[in-house]
Amino acid sequence: QVQFVESGGGWVQPGGSLRLSCAASGSIFSMYAMGWYRQAPDKERESVASITSGGSTNYADSVKGRFTISRDSAGNTMYLQMNSLKPEDTAVYYCNRIPYISYWGQGTQVTVYS
């Protein structure tokens, strides 16, 4: 069974940057597309970025031009570079395959404040 471990979150002022990392077990990167999701208090989980095993990417309109997703298939590691952060980016960020599976990691908290 695949496992996900997210890291890299923290507190940052608006306009700042963070880089999130996701470690995944198995050969998931060579078999499935992967994605970053986020969930803010009192809101449903939403997809923010995705990447295929071949490197094709897609982004939610709210983060286009600010976030960059990348992955290392050999190391089973995925990244989310977040620039020009806004308060509305505050959420717990998770990684998973696409289509997502029932098991979710702990997530990593991103808090943007002034």
N, CA, C and O atoms as a MOPAC input file, in Angstrom:
PM7 MOZYME 1SCF
protein

 N      0.84300 1    -1.18700 1     0.00000 1
 C      0.00000 1     0.00000 1     0.00000 1
 C      0.88500 1     1.24500 1     0.00000 1
 O      1.87000 1     1.31200 1     0.73600 1
 N      0.53400 1     2.21900 1    -0.81900 1
 C      1.32000 1     3.43400 1    -0.93900 1
 C      1.15700 1     4.30000 1     0.30200 1
 O      0.09000 1     4.31700 1     0.91600 1
 N      2.21900 1     5.02100 1     0.67400 1
 C      2.20000 1     5.98000 1     1.77000 1
 C      2.71400 1     7.32300 1     1.27200 1
 O      3.58100 1     7.38400 1     0.40000 1
 N      2.17000 1     8.39900 1     1.83500 1
 C      2.56900 1     9.75800 1     1.47900 1
 C      3.04500 1    10.49800 1     2.71600 1
 O      2.43400 1    10.40300 1     3.78100 1
 N      4.14500 1    11.23800 1     2.57300 1
 C      4.67900 1    12.06000 1     3.64800 1
 C      4.95600 1    13.45000 1     3.09400 1
 O      5.83100 1    13.62400 1     2.24600 1
 N      4.20400 1    14.44600 1     3.57800 1
 C      4.35300 1    15.82700 1     3.13400 1
 C      5.20000 1    16.61300 1     4.12900 1
 O      5.16300 1    16.34400 1     5.33000 1
 N      5.95600 1    17.57500 1     3.63200 1
 C      6.78300 1    18.41100 1     4.48900 1
 C      7.04600 1    19.75200 1     3.81600 1
 O      6.76800 1    19.92300 1     2.62900 1
 N      7.58300 1    20.70200 1     4.57700 1
 C      7.98200 1    21.98600 1     4.02400 1
 C      7.07600 1    23.15100 1     4.35000 1
 O      7.40100 1    24.28800 1     4.00700 1
 N      5.94600 1    22.90900 1     5.00300 1
 C      5.03500 1    23.99000 1     5.33300 1
 C      5.55900 1    24.86100 1     6.45900 1
 O      6.59600 1    24.57100 1     7.05700 1
 N      4.82500 1    25.94200 1     6.74300 1
 C      5.20800 1    26.85100 1     7.79800 1
 C      4.43300 1    28.14400 1     7.72400 1
 O      3.44300 1    28.24900 1     7.00000 1
 N      4.89600 1    29.14300 1     8.48900 1
 C      4.29500 1    30.47600 1     8.48400 1
 C      5.11700 1    31.39900 1     7.59700 1
 O      6.34700 1    31.39500 1     7.66300 1
 N      4.44200 1    32.19000 1     6.76800 1
 C      5.12300 1    33.10900 1     5.87100 1
 C      4.24700 1    34.33700 1     5.64700 1
 O      3.02100 1    34.23100 1     5.67300 1
 N      4.85700 1    35.49700 1     5.42900 1
 C      4.11600 1    36.71400 1     5.15400 1
 C      3.65100 1    36.75200 1     3.70100 1
 O      4.26100 1    36.11000 1     2.84600 1
 N      2.58400 1    37.49000 1     3.40600 1
 C      2.13900 1    37.61300 1     2.01700 1
 C      3.27600 1    38.04800 1     1.10400 1
 O      4.07100 1    38.92100 1     1.45300 1
 N      3.34100 1    37.42900 1    -0.06500 1
 C      4.41000 1    37.69500 1    -1.00700 1
 C      5.61100 1    36.78700 1    -0.84700 1
 O      6.50500 1    36.79000 1    -1.69300 1
 N      5.64600 1    36.01100 1     0.22000 1
 C      6.74900 1    35.10300 1     0.47000 1
 C      6.64300 1    33.81200 1    -0.31500 1
 O      5.72000 1    33.62600 1    -1.10700 1
 N      7.60500 1    32.91400 1    -0.08600 1
 C      7.68100 1    31.65700 1    -0.82300 1
 C      7.91300 1    30.48000 1     0.11400 1
 O      8.52100 1    30.62100 1     1.17500 1
 N      7.41800 1    29.31800 1    -0.29600 1
 C      7.66200 1    28.06000 1     0.38000 1
 C      7.80700 1    26.96700 1    -0.66500 1
 O      7.25500 1    27.07200 1    -1.76100 1
 N      8.54900 1    25.91800 1    -0.32800 1
 C      8.67800 1    24.74900 1    -1.19600 1
 C      8.25300 1    23.51100 1    -0.42600 1
 O      8.88600 1    23.14400 1     0.56400 1
 N      7.18800 1    22.86800 1    -0.87200 1
 C      6.68200 1    21.66700 1    -0.24200 1
 C      7.26000 1    20.42800 1    -0.91400 1
 O      7.52800 1    20.43000 1    -2.11600 1
 N      7.44800 1    19.37100 1    -0.12700 1
 C      7.94400 1    18.10400 1    -0.64300 1
 C      6.97100 1    16.98900 1    -0.29900 1
 O      6.30100 1    17.03300 1     0.73200 1
 N      6.89800 1    15.99500 1    -1.16600 1
 C      6.05600 1    14.82400 1    -0.95900 1
 C      6.86300 1    13.58500 1    -1.28500 1
 O      7.34900 1    13.43500 1    -2.40500 1
 N      7.00900 1    12.69800 1    -0.31700 1
 C      7.65800 1    11.41500 1    -0.52400 1
 C      6.59500 1    10.33900 1    -0.61800 1
 O      5.69700 1    10.27600 1     0.22200 1
 N      6.68800 1     9.49000 1    -1.63400 1
 C      5.70800 1     8.43800 1    -1.85200 1
 C      6.40600 1     7.10200 1    -2.00100 1
 O      7.47800 1     7.01700 1    -2.60000 1
 N      5.80200 1     6.05900 1    -1.45900 1
 C      6.36300 1     4.72600 1    -1.54300 1
 C      5.98600 1     4.05200 1    -2.85200 1
 O      5.06700 1     4.48800 1    -3.54500 1
 N      6.70800 1     2.97900 1    -3.18600 1
 C      6.40700 1     2.20600 1    -4.37100 1
 C      6.82500 1     2.88000 1    -5.66000 1
 O      7.65600 1     3.78800 1    -5.66600 1
 N      6.23500 1     2.41900 1    -6.75100 1
 C      6.53100 1     2.93500 1    -8.08500 1
 C      5.40700 1     3.82900 1    -8.59300 1
 O      5.09500 1     3.82700 1    -9.78400 1
 N      4.80600 1     4.58400 1    -7.69900 1
 C      3.61500 1     5.35100 1    -8.03200 1
 C      3.86400 1     6.39000 1    -9.12700 1
 O      2.99000 1     6.61700 1    -9.96400 1
 N      5.04100 1     7.02500 1    -9.13500 1
 C      5.29900 1     8.08000 1   -10.11000 1
 C      5.38300 1     7.55900 1   -11.53600 1
 O      5.11200 1     8.30900 1   -12.47400 1
 N      5.74600 1     6.30900 1   -11.72400 1
 C      5.83200 1     5.73300 1   -13.05500 1
 C      4.51500 1     5.14700 1   -13.53100 1
 O      4.38800 1     4.77300 1   -14.69600 1
 N      3.53000 1     5.06400 1   -12.63700 1
 C      2.26600 1     4.42400 1   -12.95600 1
 C      1.07700 1     5.37900 1   -13.00200 1
 O      0.11100 1     5.12000 1   -13.72000 1
 N      1.12800 1     6.47600 1   -12.25400 1
 C     -0.00600 1     7.39000 1   -12.13300 1
 C      0.43000 1     8.83800 1   -12.20800 1
 O      1.58300 1     9.17700 1   -11.94000 1
 N     -0.51600 1     9.68400 1   -12.57700 1
 C     -0.32600 1    11.11100 1   -12.37900 1
 C     -0.37500 1    11.39900 1   -10.87900 1
 O     -0.95900 1    10.63200 1   -10.11300 1
 N      0.23600 1    12.50200 1   -10.46600 1
 C      0.26100 1    12.89400 1    -9.06300 1
 C     -0.26900 1    14.31400 1    -8.92100 1
 O     -0.24200 1    15.10000 1    -9.86800 1
 N     -0.75200 1    14.62800 1    -7.72000 1
 C     -1.29600 1    15.95600 1    -7.51800 1
 C     -1.11200 1    16.47100 1    -6.10200 1
 O     -0.92300 1    15.70300 1    -5.15900 1
 N     -1.17200 1    17.79000 1    -5.97500 1
 C     -1.22500 1    18.46400 1    -4.68700 1
 C     -2.64900 1    18.94400 1    -4.44700 1
 O     -3.29900 1    19.47800 1    -5.34600 1
 N     -3.12200 1    18.74500 1    -3.22700 1
 C     -4.44500 1    19.15800 1    -2.80200 1
 C     -4.30800 1    20.02400 1    -1.56100 1
 O     -3.29100 1    19.96000 1    -0.87100 1
 N     -5.31900 1    20.83300 1    -1.26800 1
 C     -5.30400 1    21.61800 1    -0.04600 1
 C     -6.70400 1    21.70700 1     0.53500 1
 O     -7.70300 1    21.62100 1    -0.17900 1
 N     -6.75000 1    21.88000 1     1.84900 1
 C     -8.02100 1    22.00700 1     2.54800 1
 C     -7.90200 1    23.07400 1     3.62400 1
 O     -7.08500 1    22.96300 1     4.53800 1
 N     -8.71900 1    24.10000 1     3.50800 1
 C     -8.78200 1    25.16600 1     4.49200 1
 C     -9.92700 1    24.88200 1     5.45800 1
 O    -10.83700 1    24.12400 1     5.12200 1
 N     -9.90000 1    25.48100 1     6.66500 1
 C    -11.00300 1    25.27500 1     7.61100 1
 C    -12.34500 1    25.62700 1     6.99500 1
 O    -12.48500 1    26.64900 1     6.32300 1
 N    -13.32700 1    24.77300 1     7.22900 1
 C    -14.69500 1    24.97700 1     6.76200 1
 C    -14.82400 1    24.94400 1     5.23900 1
 O    -15.81600 1    25.42800 1     4.69200 1
 N    -13.84200 1    24.38400 1     4.56000 1
 C    -13.89400 1    24.23900 1     3.10800 1
 C    -13.57400 1    22.80500 1     2.72300 1
 O    -12.90000 1    22.09100 1     3.46500 1
 N    -14.05900 1    22.38600 1     1.56100 1
 C    -13.76000 1    21.05900 1     1.06000 1
 C    -12.36000 1    21.02400 1     0.46300 1
 O    -11.82100 1    22.04900 1     0.04500 1
 N    -11.78200 1    19.82900 1     0.43000 1
 C    -10.47600 1    19.65000 1    -0.17400 1
 C    -10.55100 1    19.96900 1    -1.66800 1
 O    -11.51400 1    19.59200 1    -2.33600 1
 N     -9.54400 1    20.65800 1    -2.19000 1
 C     -9.51600 1    21.02100 1    -3.59100 1
 C     -8.16500 1    20.68800 1    -4.20700 1
 O     -7.14200 1    20.68700 1    -3.52200 1
 N     -8.17200 1    20.40400 1    -5.50400 1
 C     -6.95400 1    20.15200 1    -6.23800 1
 C     -6.32600 1    21.48000 1    -6.64600 1
 O     -7.02600 1    22.38200 1    -7.10700 1
 N     -5.01300 1    21.60500 1    -6.47900 1
 C     -4.32700 1    22.83500 1    -6.84800 1
 C     -3.34000 1    22.64400 1    -7.99200 1
 O     -3.07200 1    23.59000 1    -8.73400 1
 N     -2.79400 1    21.44200 1    -8.15100 1
 C     -1.82000 1    21.19200 1    -9.21200 1
 C     -1.69400 1    19.70400 1    -9.46100 1
 O     -1.91400 1    18.90200 1    -8.55300 1
 N     -1.34000 1    19.32400 1   -10.68500 1
 C     -1.15100 1    17.92300 1   -11.02900 1
 C     -0.00200 1    17.77700 1   -12.00900 1
 O      0.36800 1    18.72400 1   -12.70300 1
 N      0.55900 1    16.56600 1   -12.05400 1
 C      1.65200 1    16.27500 1   -12.97800 1
 C      1.58300 1    14.81000 1   -13.36500 1
 O      1.37300 1    13.95400 1   -12.50600 1
 N      1.75900 1    14.50600 1   -14.65000 1
 C      1.74600 1    13.13500 1   -15.12800 1
 C      3.13500 1    12.52800 1   -15.00400 1
 O      4.10900 1    13.22900 1   -14.72800 1
 N      3.21500 1    11.21200 1   -15.21200 1
 C      4.51200 1    10.54200 1   -15.16500 1
 C      5.44500 1    11.05900 1   -16.25300 1
 O      6.66500 1    10.95900 1   -16.12300 1
 N      4.87900 1    11.61400 1   -17.32700 1
 C      5.67400 1    12.18500 1   -18.39800 1
 C      6.03600 1    13.63900 1   -18.20000 1
 O      6.78300 1    14.20200 1   -19.00000 1
 N      5.51500 1    14.26900 1   -17.13900 1
 C      5.88100 1    15.63900 1   -16.82700 1
 C      4.88700 1    16.70400 1   -17.24900 1
 O      5.15000 1    17.89100 1   -17.05500 1
 N      3.75500 1    16.32100 1   -17.81800 1
 C      2.73200 1    17.29100 1   -18.18200 1
 C      2.05500 1    17.82400 1   -16.92300 1
 O      1.70900 1    17.04400 1   -16.03500 1
 N      1.85800 1    19.14700 1   -16.83100 1
 C      1.32700 1    19.76800 1   -15.61800 1
 C      0.03000 1    20.50700 1   -15.87100 1
 O     -0.28100 1    20.88800 1   -17.00000 1
 N     -0.72100 1    20.70400 1   -14.79700 1
 C     -1.95200 1    21.46800 1   -14.84100 1
 C     -2.13200 1    22.15000 1   -13.49200 1
 O     -1.67600 1    21.63600 1   -12.47100 1
 N     -2.80300 1    23.31700 1   -13.48000 1
 C     -2.95000 1    24.10100 1   -12.26200 1
 C     -4.35500 1    24.65600 1   -12.12800 1
 O     -5.02700 1    24.93800 1   -13.12000 1
 N     -4.78700 1    24.80800 1   -10.89000 1
 C     -6.02100 1    25.52500 1   -10.63000 1
 C     -5.82800 1    26.99100 1   -11.00800 1
 O     -4.72500 1    27.52600 1   -10.89600 1
 N     -6.89900 1    27.63500 1   -11.45300 1
 C     -6.80000 1    29.03100 1   -11.86700 1
 C     -6.27000 1    29.93200 1   -10.74700 1
 O     -5.58200 1    30.91700 1   -11.01400 1
 N     -6.58700 1    29.59800 1    -9.50900 1
 C     -6.20900 1    30.42900 1    -8.38300 1
 C     -4.70000 1    30.46100 1    -8.11600 1
 O     -4.21800 1    31.36000 1    -7.42700 1
 N     -3.94800 1    29.49100 1    -8.65400 1
 C     -2.51400 1    29.42400 1    -8.38000 1
 C     -1.65500 1    29.52500 1    -9.62700 1
 O     -0.42800 1    29.52100 1    -9.52100 1
 N     -2.25700 1    29.61500 1   -10.80100 1
 C     -1.49200 1    29.70700 1   -12.04000 1
 C     -0.56000 1    30.91400 1   -12.01600 1
 O     -0.95200 1    32.01400 1   -11.62700 1
 N      0.67400 1    30.68800 1   -12.43800 1
 C      1.66500 1    31.74500 1   -12.45400 1
 C      2.39200 1    31.92900 1   -11.15100 1
 O      3.39100 1    32.64800 1   -11.10300 1
 N      1.91700 1    31.29300 1   -10.07100 1
 C      2.54300 1    31.43300 1    -8.75700 1
 C      3.11600 1    30.11400 1    -8.23600 1
 O      4.14800 1    30.11400 1    -7.56500 1
 N      2.45700 1    28.99100 1    -8.53700 1
 C      2.89100 1    27.67700 1    -8.05700 1
 C      3.48600 1    26.87700 1    -9.20700 1
 O      3.05900 1    27.01700 1   -10.35300 1
 N      4.48100 1    26.03300 1    -8.89900 1
 C      5.08700 1    25.14300 1    -9.87600 1
 C      5.21200 1    23.74800 1    -9.28000 1
 O      5.82300 1    23.57100 1    -8.22600 1
 N      4.63400 1    22.75500 1    -9.95600 1
 C      4.71400 1    21.37400 1    -9.50800 1
 C      5.79600 1    20.64900 1   -10.29300 1
 O      5.95800 1    20.88400 1   -11.49100 1
 N      6.53200 1    19.77600 1    -9.63200 1
 C      7.55500 1    18.97500 1   -10.28600 1
 C      7.66000 1    17.64200 1    -9.56200 1
 O      7.17500 1    17.49900 1    -8.44000 1
 N      8.29400 1    16.66500 1   -10.20500 1
 C      8.44100 1    15.35600 1    -9.57800 1
 C      9.71300 1    14.67400 1   -10.01600 1
 O     10.23500 1    14.92900 1   -11.10100 1
 N     10.20600 1    13.80000 1    -9.15200 1
 C     11.38200 1    12.99000 1    -9.40900 1
 C     10.91600 1    11.53700 1    -9.36800 1
 O     10.73200 1    10.97700 1    -8.28800 1
 N     10.72600 1    10.92800 1   -10.52800 1
 C     10.20800 1     9.56300 1   -10.58700 1
 C     11.17200 1     8.55400 1    -9.97200 1
 O     10.73700 1     7.59800 1    -9.32900 1
 N     12.47400 1     8.75400 1   -10.16100 1
 C     13.46000 1     7.82600 1    -9.62800 1
 C     13.46100 1     7.81400 1    -8.10600 1
 O     13.62100 1     6.76400 1    -7.48400 1
 N     13.27600 1     9.00800 1    -7.50100 1
 C     13.30000 1     9.11300 1    -6.05400 1
 C     11.93400 1     9.10200 1    -5.40000 1
 O     11.83200 1     9.20100 1    -4.17700 1
 N     10.87200 1     8.98100 1    -6.20600 1
 C      9.50500 1     9.01500 1    -5.68700 1
 C      9.26800 1    10.23900 1    -4.81800 1
 O      8.71500 1    10.13900 1    -3.72200 1
 N      9.68800 1    11.38500 1    -5.31300 1
 C      9.52800 1    12.64500 1    -4.61000 1
 C      8.86800 1    13.66700 1    -5.53200 1
 O      9.20300 1    13.76100 1    -6.71300 1
 N      7.93500 1    14.42400 1    -4.98100 1
 C      7.24300 1    15.47400 1    -5.71200 1
 C      7.36700 1    16.78000 1    -4.94400 1
 O      7.46500 1    16.77600 1    -3.71700 1
 N      7.36200 1    17.90700 1    -5.66800 1
 C      7.55500 1    19.21000 1    -5.05600 1
 C      6.47400 1    20.18300 1    -5.49700 1
 O      5.87100 1    20.03000 1    -6.55900 1
 N      6.24100 1    21.18100 1    -4.66700 1
 C      5.36800 1    22.28700 1    -5.02000 1
 C      6.06100 1    23.57300 1    -4.59900 1
 O      6.11700 1    23.89100 1    -3.41100 1
 N      6.59000 1    24.31300 1    -5.56700 1
 C      7.19900 1    25.60600 1    -5.31000 1
 C      6.10100 1    26.65600 1    -5.31000 1
 O      5.40900 1    26.82900 1    -6.31300 1
 N      5.93500 1    27.35500 1    -4.20200 1
 C      4.87400 1    28.34000 1    -4.03900 1
 C      5.49200 1    29.72200 1    -3.87300 1
 O      6.20200 1    29.97900 1    -2.90100 1
 N      5.22100 1    30.60600 1    -4.82100 1
 C      5.71100 1    31.97300 1    -4.78400 1
 C      4.54700 1    32.94700 1    -4.69000 1
 O      3.40000 1    32.58800 1    -4.95900 1
 N      4.85000 1    34.17900 1    -4.30700 1
 C      3.83700 1    35.23200 1    -4.19900 1
 C      2.62800 1    34.75900 1    -3.40300 1
 O      1.48800 1    34.93000 1    -3.83400 1
 N      2.88000 1    34.17100 1    -2.25400 1
 C      1.80800 1    33.58800 1    -1.45100 1
 C      0.83500 1    34.64300 1    -0.94300 1
 O      1.21900 1    35.76600 1    -0.61600 1
 N     -0.43400 1    34.25300 1    -0.88600 1
 C     -1.51900 1    35.10800 1    -0.44500 1
 C     -2.19200 1    34.49900 1     0.78000 1
 O     -2.09900 1    33.28900 1     0.98600 1
 N     -2.87000 1    35.30900 1     1.60100 1
 C     -3.57600 1    34.75900 1     2.76100 1
 C     -4.55600 1    33.65000 1     2.38600 1
 O     -4.73900 1    32.71000 1     3.16000 1
 N     -5.18200 1    33.73800 1     1.22800 1
 C     -6.13200 1    32.72000 1     0.81400 1
 C     -5.47700 1    31.39300 1     0.45700 1
 O     -6.17900 1    30.41200 1     0.21500 1
 N     -4.14500 1    31.34000 1     0.41800 1
 C     -3.43600 1    30.08400 1     0.22200 1
 C     -3.30000 1    29.29400 1     1.51700 1
 O     -2.84400 1    28.15100 1     1.49600 1
 N     -3.68700 1    29.88300 1     2.63800 1
 C     -3.60200 1    29.21100 1     3.93300 1
 C     -4.46100 1    27.95200 1     3.93700 1
 O     -5.66400 1    28.01700 1     3.68600 1
 N     -3.84100 1    26.80400 1     4.22200 1
 C     -4.53200 1    25.52300 1     4.20500 1
 C     -3.55800 1    24.43100 1     4.60400 1
 O     -2.35600 1    24.67000 1     4.72700 1
 N     -4.08500 1    23.22500 1     4.80800 1
 C     -3.25300 1    22.04500 1     4.94500 1
 C     -3.08500 1    21.45200 1     3.55400 1
 O     -4.07100 1    21.20600 1     2.86000 1
 N     -1.85200 1    21.22300 1     3.14900 1
 C     -1.55400 1    20.72700 1     1.81200 1
 C     -1.22400 1    19.23900 1     1.84800 1
 O     -0.44400 1    18.79100 1     2.68800 1
 N     -1.81900 1    18.47600 1     0.93300 1
 C     -1.64600 1    17.03700 1     0.83700 1
 C     -1.19600 1    16.65500 1    -0.56800 1
 O     -1.44400 1    17.38800 1    -1.52600 1
 N     -0.53500 1    15.51000 1    -0.68700 1
 C     -0.23400 1    14.94200 1    -1.99000 1
 C     -0.90900 1    13.59100 1    -2.12500 1
 O     -1.16500 1    12.91300 1    -1.12900 1
 N     -1.19700 1    13.20000 1    -3.35800 1
 C     -1.82800 1    11.92600 1    -3.63400 1
 C     -1.71300 1    11.64500 1    -5.13000 1
 O     -1.36000 1    12.52900 1    -5.91100 1
 N     -2.00600 1    10.43500 1    -5.51300 1
 C     -2.04000 1    10.10300 1    -6.92600 1
 C     -3.34900 1    10.57700 1    -7.53200 1
 O     -4.26700 1    10.96900 1    -6.81100 1
 N     -3.43700 1    10.54200 1    -8.86600 1
 C     -4.66000 1    10.88000 1    -9.57900 1
 C     -5.03700 1     9.69600 1   -10.45800 1
 O     -4.25000 1     9.32000 1   -11.32600 1
 N     -6.19500 1     9.09700 1   -10.27400 1
 C     -7.21900 1     9.42800 1    -9.27800 1
 C     -6.72800 1     9.11100 1    -7.86600 1
 O     -5.97400 1     8.16000 1    -7.66300 1
 N     -7.16200 1     9.91600 1    -6.89200 1
 C     -6.66500 1     9.76600 1    -5.54000 1
 C     -7.15100 1     8.46400 1    -4.91200 1
 O     -8.19000 1     7.92800 1    -5.29700 1
 N     -6.39000 1     7.96100 1    -3.93900 1
 C     -6.75300 1     6.77000 1    -3.19200 1
 C     -7.20000 1     7.16600 1    -1.79400 1
 O     -7.01600 1     8.31000 1    -1.37600 1
 N     -7.78800 1     6.21800 1    -1.07300 1
 C     -8.40600 1     6.52100 1     0.21300 1
 C     -7.40300 1     6.96100 1     1.27000 1
 O     -7.75000 1     7.75300 1     2.14700 1
 N     -6.17300 1     6.47300 1     1.21100 1
 C     -5.17600 1     6.82400 1     2.21900 1
 C     -4.57300 1     8.19700 1     1.92600 1
 O     -4.07000 1     8.45000 1     0.83100 1
 N     -4.63500 1     9.08600 1     2.93900 1
 C     -4.02300 1    10.40600 1     2.87100 1
 C     -2.96200 1    10.52300 1     3.95000 1
 O     -3.09600 1     9.94200 1     5.02700 1
 N     -1.90200 1    11.27600 1     3.66100 1
 C     -0.87200 1    11.51200 1     4.64600 1
 C     -1.31400 1    12.53200 1     5.67700 1
 O     -2.47500 1    12.94100 1     5.69600 1
 N     -0.39100 1    12.94400 1     6.53600 1
 C     -0.69200 1    13.92900 1     7.57900 1
 C     -0.90000 1    15.32900 1     7.01000 1
 O     -1.57100 1    16.15300 1     7.63000 1
 N     -0.33900 1    15.60300 1     5.84800 1
 C     -0.40100 1    16.93600 1     5.28000 1
 C      0.61100 1    17.85900 1     5.94400 1
 O      1.20700 1    17.51000 1     6.96300 1
 N      0.79900 1    19.03600 1     5.36000 1
 C      1.68300 1    20.03700 1     5.93800 1
 C      0.97200 1    21.38600 1     5.93000 1
 O      0.40700 1    21.79100 1     4.91400 1
 N      1.00300 1    22.07800 1     7.06600 1
 C      0.26100 1    23.32500 1     7.24100 1
 C      1.00400 1    24.49600 1     6.61800 1
 O      2.19000 1    24.70100 1     6.88000 1
 N      0.30400 1    25.25800 1     5.79700 1
 C      0.81900 1    26.49600 1     5.22700 1
 C     -0.04700 1    27.63800 1     5.74200 1
 O     -1.25900 1    27.64400 1     5.52600 1
 N      0.56400 1    28.60000 1     6.42100 1
 C     -0.15100 1    29.74200 1     6.96200 1
 C      0.46900 1    31.02600 1     6.42900 1
 O      1.65900 1    31.27300 1     6.62600 1
 N     -0.33200 1    31.83800 1     5.75900 1
 C      0.12200 1    33.09700 1     5.17700 1
 C     -0.58900 1    34.23300 1     5.91100 1
 O     -1.81900 1    34.28500 1     5.92400 1
 N      0.17600 1    35.14500 1     6.52200 1
 C     -0.41400 1    36.22400 1     7.30700 1
 C      0.46800 1    37.45900 1     7.24900 1
 O      1.65500 1    37.37600 1     6.93300 1
 N     -0.12200 1    38.59900 1     7.55400 1
 C      0.60400 1    39.85100 1     7.58200 1
 C      0.58500 1    40.45600 1     8.97500 1
 O      1.15400 1    41.52700 1     9.19200 1

